[in-house]
Amino acid sequence: IDFDLILENIKDLNSLVGEGSSQIEHTPRGARLRRPEPLPLTLYRNGIIVGHGAFRPYQHPATQQCLQDIMDGYFPSELQPHYPDGV
């Protein structure tokens, strides 16, 4: 696993979705600026944790697909139903 490539691509993906920028959220009394909630990705020697989910070993096929998507420069396909605009 190329951790340097993963970290580099995560930075690029974060830029694409406007890391650090705010979005307009409409409220009953008007509107306010809201920062999107980040989705943490924790890399360990023997696996990962995505968000507040369970530990996933690198040998698991879903973990391999997630990391391959990132190494290919894409948002993980498993996140698309929940985050269609990226996260």
C-alpha positions in Angstrom: 0.0 0.0 0.0 1.4 3.4 -1.1 0.6 5.5 2.0 2.2 8.6 0.4 0.0 8.3 -2.6 -3.1 7.8 -0.5 -2.3 10.9 1.6 -1.6 13.0 -1.6 -4.8 11.9 -3.3 -6.8 12.6 -0.2 -5.5 16.1 -0.1 -6.4 16.5 -3.8 -9.9 15.1 -3.2 -10.4 17.4 -0.3 -9.6 20.4 -2.5 -12.1 19.3 -5.1 -15.0 19.4 -2.5 -13.9 22.8 -1.1 -12.1 21.8 2.1 -12.4 24.7 4.5 -15.2 26.4 2.7 -18.7 27.0 4.0 -22.0 26.2 2.4 -25.3 28.1 2.8 -27.8 26.3 5.0 -31.4 27.6 4.9 -33.1 27.8 8.3 -36.6 28.8 9.3 -35.3 32.3 10.3 -33.1 32.8 7.2 -29.8 31.2 6.4 -26.4 30.6 7.9 -23.0 29.4 6.8 -22.2 25.8 7.6 -19.0 23.9 7.2 -19.4 20.3 5.9 -18.7 17.6 8.4 -15.4 15.8 7.6 -15.3 12.0 7.4 -12.2 10.8 9.2 -10.1 8.1 7.7 -7.6 6.5 10.1 -4.8 4.5 8.7 -3.2 1.8 10.8 -0.3 -0.6 10.2 -2.8 -3.4 9.7 -6.1 -1.7 8.6 -8.3 1.3 8.5 -11.3 2.9 10.1 -13.6 5.0 8.0 -15.7 7.5 10.0 -16.8 6.0 13.2 -17.1 2.6 11.7 -15.5 -0.7 12.7 -11.8 -1.5 12.1 -11.3 -3.0 8.7 -8.1 -5.1 8.0 -6.3 -4.5 4.7 -6.9 -8.1 3.6 -10.7 -7.5 3.5 -11.9 -7.0 -0.1 -14.0 -3.9 0.7 -11.0 -2.3 2.3 -8.8 -3.1 -0.7 -11.4 -1.5 -3.0 -11.7 1.6 -0.9 -8.0 2.2 -0.9 -7.7 1.4 -4.6 -10.3 4.0 -5.4 -8.3 6.6 -3.4 -5.0 5.5 -5.0 -6.7 5.9 -8.4 -7.7 9.4 -7.5 -11.4 8.8 -6.8 -13.7 9.1 -3.9 -14.3 5.6 -2.5 -17.3 4.1 -4.4 -18.7 2.8 -1.1 -19.3 6.4 0.0 -21.2 7.6 -3.1 -24.7 6.7 -1.9 -24.2 8.8 1.3 -22.0 11.6 -0.2 -22.9 12.0 -3.9 -20.9 15.3 -4.0 -17.8 13.9 -2.3 -16.8 14.2 1.4 
